[in-house]
Amino acid sequence: MRFTLLLTAATSALLLAACAPETPAAVEPVAAEPVAEVTEAAALTVNVLDCGKIAISDLDAFSSAGDYAGQADEFTNTCYLINHPNGRLLWDLGLPTQLVGQPPFTQQIFTVSVEKSITDQLAALSVVPSEITYVSLSHSHFDHVGQVDQVQGSVWLVNQKEYDAMFPPDGAPLADPTLAPTYALFQPMERQIIGAEHDVFGDGSVVIFETSGHTPGHASLQLMMPEAGPVLLTGDLYHRTESRALGRVPRFNYNEADTVAAFAAFEARATNVGAKVIIQHEPADVTPLGGVIR
């Protein structure tokens, strides 16, 4: 969601100083490999992490059609630990670490809160951050990048369009300058520039695919689960069940036409593979999972 969340400058500066090495590490960009045809699902398991709650006092910003005005709602904010025989991928990084354990914080139309950090939730699963092979974001809004300080040893998978939105070439201004200290924490990470479709483990079981429009390089995730079968995680392509059913585009999206095109491509993929769709901010989709996708 493209809204500013103001935390103290001192806190952000302290966090940056503690976590950022002097020089960034990077690997050469690689082209996307063709997605392998899956004949048998890999032994995947997925843990659903609670990366915060977001109460919205007025949903008008979430529909350019104007039909959400005056409505209120509460969103989940979820991150996903994908466990593959050849490594682990953490999908999305939730609300800022500084909010963990603090009273709910209200700004503009949002009231946000975080009960436990990603690190604490990993510990409950007997996983430490150093065991996270890859990190990837659906997109770079404040509620999806907030705990990057905890996964500094992972390889960051990012497409060029979203990378350029976070680090504009030629010194162009950021869409949200307040996020610069958080974005700076991504720079020291080893990164891999991926294409429009990226097969993370090379067997078709975990595929990142672009669904641009919410942000320039917004992405969604396809999982081939042994029990559930194909599963698609939306990122913020959709925020609510109603948004998907009605094709509603938030007013703050980067590009409405691109978003509508992404809706069509996503739905075609969902139909073609017979996927279960999980809207990451929708409690009705997340709560029944009980913390696990198998």
C-alpha positions in Angstrom: 0.0 0.0 0.0 1.5 3.3 -1.1 1.0 5.4 2.1 3.6 7.0 4.3 4.2 5.5 7.7 6.3 8.0 9.8 8.6 6.5 12.4 11.2 8.5 14.2 14.2 9.5 12.2 16.4 8.6 15.1 15.1 5.0 15.2 15.5 4.5 11.5 19.0 6.0 11.5 20.1 3.8 14.4 18.7 0.7 12.6 20.5 1.6 9.4 23.8 2.1 11.2 23.5 -1.2 13.0 22.7 -3.3 9.9 24.3 -1.8 6.8 27.9 -2.7 5.7 30.0 -0.1 4.0 29.6 -1.4 0.5 26.7 -3.3 -1.2 27.1 -6.8 -2.4 25.5 -7.9 -5.6 25.6 -10.6 -8.2 25.2 -10.2 -11.9 21.7 -10.0 -13.2 20.4 -13.3 -14.7 17.7 -13.9 -17.2 14.5 -15.8 -16.1 14.7 -19.5 -16.8 11.7 -21.1 -18.5 9.4 -22.5 -15.9 9.7 -26.3 -15.6 6.6 -28.4 -16.2 5.8 -30.0 -12.9 4.9 -33.7 -13.0 5.1 -34.3 -9.3 4.9 -31.6 -6.6 8.1 -31.0 -4.6 8.0 -31.6 -0.8 7.0 -28.1 0.0 5.6 -26.8 3.2 4.6 -23.2 3.8 4.4 -21.4 7.2 2.1 -18.4 7.3 3.6 -15.6 9.5 1.6 -12.9 11.1 3.4 -9.7 10.0 1.0 -7.3 11.5 -2.6 -6.0 11.4 -3.9 -3.0 9.5 -7.2 -1.3 10.3 -8.5 1.1 7.7 -11.0 3.8 8.8 -12.0 4.7 5.2 -11.5 2.4 2.2 -12.2 5.0 -0.4 -8.5 4.9 -1.5 -8.9 1.2 -2.3 -11.3 1.7 -5.2 -11.0 4.2 -8.1 -14.7 3.5 -8.8 -15.6 5.4 -5.6 -17.8 2.6 -4.2 -15.8 1.9 -1.0 -16.1 5.5 0.4 -17.0 5.5 4.1 -16.4 1.8 4.6 -14.0 0.5 7.2 -12.1 -2.8 7.3 -9.3 -4.7 9.0 -6.5 -6.4 6.9 -4.2 -9.2 7.8 -0.6 -8.6 6.9 1.1 -11.9 6.1 4.5 -13.1 5.2 5.2 -16.7 4.0 8.1 -19.0 4.7 8.4 -21.4 1.8 10.3 -24.6 2.8 11.8 -26.4 -0.2 14.2 -29.4 -0.1 16.9 -27.1 -1.7 16.4 -24.0 0.5 13.9 -21.5 2.0 12.2 -18.5 0.5 10.7 -15.7 2.7 7.9 -13.9 0.7 7.3 -10.4 2.0 8.6 -8.7 5.1 5.6 -7.1 6.8 5.3 -3.9 8.9 8.3 -2.2 10.5 10.3 -3.9 13.2 9.9 -0.7 15.3 6.2 -1.5 15.8 6.8 -4.9 17.4 5.1 -5.0 20.8 4.1 -1.3 20.7 0.6 0.0 21.1 -1.3 0.4 17.8 0.0 3.3 15.8 -2.5 5.5 13.8 -1.7 7.7 10.9 -3.9 8.9 8.1 -6.5 6.1 7.5 -4.3 3.4 9.0 -4.0 1.9 12.4 -1.1 -0.6 12.4 0.3 -3.1 14.9 2.7 -6.0 15.1 2.7 -8.5 17.9 5.8 -10.6 17.1 8.8 -10.1 14.8 9.6 -12.4 11.9 12.7 -13.6 13.9 10.6 -14.6 16.9 8.1 -16.5 14.7 11.0 -18.3 12.9 12.4 -19.3 16.3 9.1 -20.9 17.2 9.6 -23.0 14.0 13.2 -23.9 15.0 14.5 -21.7 12.1 17.0 -18.9 12.4 17.3 -16.0 9.9 20.6 -17.3 8.6 18.7 -20.4 7.2 16.6 -18.2 4.9 18.2 -18.7 1.4 16.1 -16.1 -0.5 13.9 -13.1 0.3 11.5 -11.7 -2.3 8.9 -9.0 -2.1 5.5 -8.8 -3.8 6.3 -5.1 -3.9 8.0 -2.3 -2.0 5.3 -0.6 0.0 5.8 0.1 3.7 3.8 -2.9 4.9 5.8 -5.4 2.8 9.4 -4.2 3.5 9.4 -3.4 7.2 11.5 -6.2 8.7 14.4 -6.3 6.2 16.8 -5.7 9.1 16.2 -9.3 10.2 17.2 -11.1 7.0 20.4 -9.4 6.0 22.2 -12.7 5.1 19.6 -13.8 2.5 19.8 -13.4 -1.3 17.2 -10.8 -2.4 15.3 -11.8 -5.6 13.9 -8.7 -7.3 12.9 -7.7 -10.8 14.5 -4.7 -12.5 11.3 -2.6 -12.5 10.7 -2.9 -8.7 14.4 -2.4 -8.0 14.4 0.8 -10.0 11.3 2.0 -8.1 13.2 1.5 -4.9 16.5 2.9 -6.2 15.6 5.3 -9.1 18.3 5.6 -11.7 19.8 9.0 -12.3 18.9 10.2 -8.9 15.1 10.6 -9.6 13.1 11.1 -6.4 11.4 8.2 -4.6 7.6 8.0 -4.7 7.8 7.9 -0.9 11.0 9.5 0.4 10.3 8.4 4.0 11.1 4.8 2.9 14.6 5.6 1.9 16.2 4.4 5.3 14.3 1.1 5.0 15.3 0.7 1.3 18.9 1.4 2.2 18.9 -1.9 4.3 18.3 -3.9 1.0 21.5 -2.5 -0.6 24.0 -4.5 1.4 22.2 -7.7 0.6 23.4 -10.0 -2.1 20.8 -9.6 -4.8 19.7 -11.4 -8.0 17.8 -9.5 -10.6 15.1 -11.8 -12.0 12.9 -11.7 -15.0 9.2 -11.4 -15.4 8.8 -15.1 -14.4 11.4 -16.8 -12.2 11.5 -20.4 -11.1 13.1 -20.1 -7.7 14.3 -23.7 -7.2 14.3 -24.8 -10.8 11.6 -27.4 -10.6 8.4 -25.3 -11.2 7.3 -25.6 -7.6 7.9 -22.0 -6.6 7.5 -19.4 -9.3 7.6 -15.6 -8.9 5.7 -13.8 -11.7 5.1 -10.2 -12.4 1.7 -8.6 -11.9 2.7 -5.0 -12.4 0.4 -2.1 -11.8 0.1 -1.7 -8.0 3.8 -0.8 -8.3 6.0 -0.8 -11.4 7.3 -4.4 -10.7 4.7 -5.8 -8.4 4.8 -9.6 -8.3 2.7 -12.6 -7.2 3.8 -16.1 -6.2 2.8 -19.5 -7.6 3.2 -22.6 -5.4 2.7 -26.2 -6.3 1.8 -27.8 -3.0 1.8 -31.6 -2.4 -1.6 -31.6 -0.8 -3.4 -28.3 -1.7 -2.2 -28.4 -5.3 -1.6 -25.1 -7.1 -1.8 -22.0 -4.9 -1.4 -18.4 -5.9 -0.4 -15.7 -3.4 -1.7 -12.3 -4.7 0.6 -9.8 -3.0 -1.4 -6.6 -3.3 -2.8 -7.3 -6.7 -6.0 -7.6 -4.7 -6.6 -6.4 -1.1 -10.1 -7.8 -0.5 -12.4 -10.5 -1.7 -14.7 -7.7 -3.1 -11.8 -6.1 -5.0 -11.1 -9.4 -6.8 -14.8 -10.0 -7.6 -15.4 -6.4 -8.8 -12.0 -5.8 -10.4 -11.5 -2.7 -8.2 -8.2 -0.8 -8.6 -6.9 1.3 -5.7 -6.6 5.0 -6.4 -2.9 5.0 -5.3 -1.8 2.3 -7.8 1.1 3.1 -10.0 -0.8 2.4 -13.2 -4.5 1.5 -13.5 -4.3 0.1 -17.0 -1.4 -2.2 -16.1 -3.3 -3.3 -13.0 -6.4 -4.3 -15.1 -4.1 -6.2 -17.5 -2.5 -8.0 -14.5 -5.9 -8.9 -13.2 -6.7 -10.7 -16.5 -3.3 -12.5 -16.7 -3.6 -13.6 -13.1 -7.1 -14.9 -13.5 -6.1 -16.8 -16.6 -3.2 -18.4 -14.8 -5.4 -19.3 -11.8 -7.9 -20.9 -14.2 -5.3 -22.7 -16.3 -3.6 -24.4 -13.3 -6.8 -24.7 -11.2 -5.2 -22.7 -8.4 -6.5 -21.8 -4.9 -6.0 -18.0 -4.6 -5.0 -16.5 -1.3 -5.4 -12.7 -1.0 -2.7 -11.9 1.5 -4.6 -9.1 3.3 -7.9 -10.9 3.4 -8.6 -12.5 6.8 -11.2 -14.8 5.2 -8.5 -16.4 3.1 -5.7 -16.4 5.7 -7.4 -17.4 9.0 -8.6 -20.9 7.7 -5.1 -21.8 6.8 -4.2 -22.2 10.5 -0.7 -21.0 9.9 0.3 -23.6 7.3 -0.1 -24.4 3.6 0.7 -28.0 2.6 
